[in-house]
Amino acid sequence: MTALTILIFASAYLLGSISSAVLVCRLFSLGDPRDQGSGNPGATNVLRIGGKFPAALVLVFDVLKGTIPVWGSYYFGLEPVYLAFVAVFACIGHMFPLFFDFSGGKAVATALGAILPLGLDLAVMLILTWGLVARISNYSSLAAIISVSLAPLFTWLVKPDYTIPVIILSVLIVLRHKDNIVRLLKGQEQKIARKNDH
């Protein structure tokens, strides 16, 4: 592993550490998303707190946090396994952000953004899985858990070189959803809803 590779890993972590949900909520005077709704600084919680536009901004920024470092690393000629670990570090930054007291989100959108440069076919499979589960269940968390749980299988089928890093990423994301899993089992999980739905 070269010094450049280590520098890229660190840069991916730092970029991932920029919490777009917190910053967008500050911009729209919505308060801290970590203290409202589900407490998760992500697009779904911002949708509940502030509606579609702030949530869309958070989603776009979170996706780009994964896409930019992986896409950039590709042009530096990183080997496939290191390229995939750039995605892992970007997501770790989102989960444990240096700039926001290490209190971050679940990295689903950032993981999707990181996977886009690795393979559009893989990303489409994950998006379709998430969309189908979310539509049937109306639970964003359940859709995320099922999608990331299937991600290693999808990766092995279409991009086998990236399977091990994707397994690591999937385990991290599922562990971040442990509270959601408990609420789902108890029937207490919040469904997907906007601020003005009621």
N, C-alpha and C positions, 0 to 999 in steps of 0.2 A: 504494500500500500504506500503510495507516494504522499508527499506533503500536500500536493495539490488536491488529492482525494480527501484528505483530512480537512483541508480548508473548505472544500465544497460541502462536506458533511456539516461542518460548523455553520456555514452560511445558510444551509437548508434549515437547520434548527432555528437560527435567529430569525429567518423570514417567517417560519411557522409560528414563532413566538409573538408575532404581531396579531393581537386579538381583534379581528375586524368587528365582531359582534359588540364588544365593549366600546370600540371607537365609534361605530355607527350609532349605537344607542346614545352615546354622549352627544354626537352631532345633532340628533333629533330630540334631545332632552328627554330621553325615555328612562333614564336611570341605568343602573348596572344590571345586565341580564342575569348575572350570577346570583342576584338577590331577588329575582322575580320568576314567576312561572315555574318551570321545571328546574331553574337554577343553572341550566346549561347555556354557555355562551356560544350558541349556534343559530343557524338560520331558522330552524323550526320554532325555537323559543322566541326569537325576535319577531316571527310571524304572529305569535300569540300576543306579544307585548305591543307591537307597533304597526302591524299590518304588512301588506304585500311589498311595498317599495323598500323600506328598510331591510326586510328579510331578503329580498332579491339582491340588494347590495352586499349583504353579508355572504350570501351563497356564492356570488361571483368572486368576491375577494378571497374566500376560503378555498375555492377551487384553484384560483391562480397561485395561491401559496404553495400548492402541490405541483402545479404544472410548470411554473417558471424555473424552479431549481432543477427539476428532472430534465426538462427540455434543454436548459442551458448546459447541464452536465453532459448531455448527449453530444453536443458540439465540441466538448473538451476531450471526447474519445474515451470516456470511462467504459470499462468492461461491463457487460450486462448485470452481473451480480452486484457490482458497486453502484451502478445506475439505480437499481432497485432499492438499495440501502439509502440512497439520497431521499427517496420517497419515505422511507421509514423515519429518517431524521426530521423531515419536514412535518410529519404527523406527530412525532414526539414533541416537537416545538409547539404544535397546536394544543396538545394535551397538557403539557407542562411548560407554559410560556415564561421565559426568563423575565419579560417586561411586565408581567401581570401576576406576580406572586406565585407562579407555578400553578395557578388555578385556571385550567383551560377546559376545552370542550372534548368532544368524542372523536373528532377528526374524520368523520365520514366524508364530508365534502372535500376536505384536503386530500384524503386518500384517493377519491375519485379523480381529482385534478392531477394527482401524481401518476395515476395509472393511465391517463389519456395518452401521454407520450410513449408509454410502454407498448401500447397496442389499442387501436380504436375498437377492434373486435371485442377485446376483453372488456373495455369500458362500456360498450353497448350492452353486452350480456349482463353486466352488473346494474346498469341503469334500468334495463327492462325488468330484471328481477325485483329491484327496489320498487319500481312503479307498480308492478303487478301486486306485490304484497301490500303496499301502502293503499292501493285502491280497494282491495278486498277487505283489509282489516281496519283501515283508517288509523293505523298506528305507525308513526314514523320510526319509532325505536325498533319495533318488530321487523319492519322492512329493512332497516340497517343491519340488524343482527343476522337475519337470514342471508342477506346479500354478502356480507363480509365472511360469513361462515362458508358460503359456497365459493368465495373468491379463490382460495387455493386450488380447488378442483377445476374451476374455469381456467385458471392460469396454467395448470399442468396440461390441460387439453390444447391450449393455443400458444402459450409462451412458456414452455417448461423451464427455461433458464432462470426465470424470475420466481419460481415456486417457493423456495425457502424464504426469501425476504417477504413475500406476500403472506406466508403462513405466520411469520412473526408479527406483521402488521395486523392481520386478522385477529390473532390472539389478543394483542394490545387493545384493539377496538372493542372486542367482545367483553374484555375485562372492564373497560370503561363504561360498559352498559350494564354492569352487575345490578345496580339499583333499579334500572328499568326492567330487568328480567324479574326481579322480586315483585315489582309493582304489576307487571303483566300477569304473573302467576296468581296474584291476589285480586286481579281485576280492578286495580287502582290506577293504572297508567292513563295519562292524559292522551286524548285523541288529537289528531291534526285539526286545528281550528285557528281562525283568524281573530284578531282583536274585536272586530265588529260583527261577529257571527251571532251574538246573543241579542 
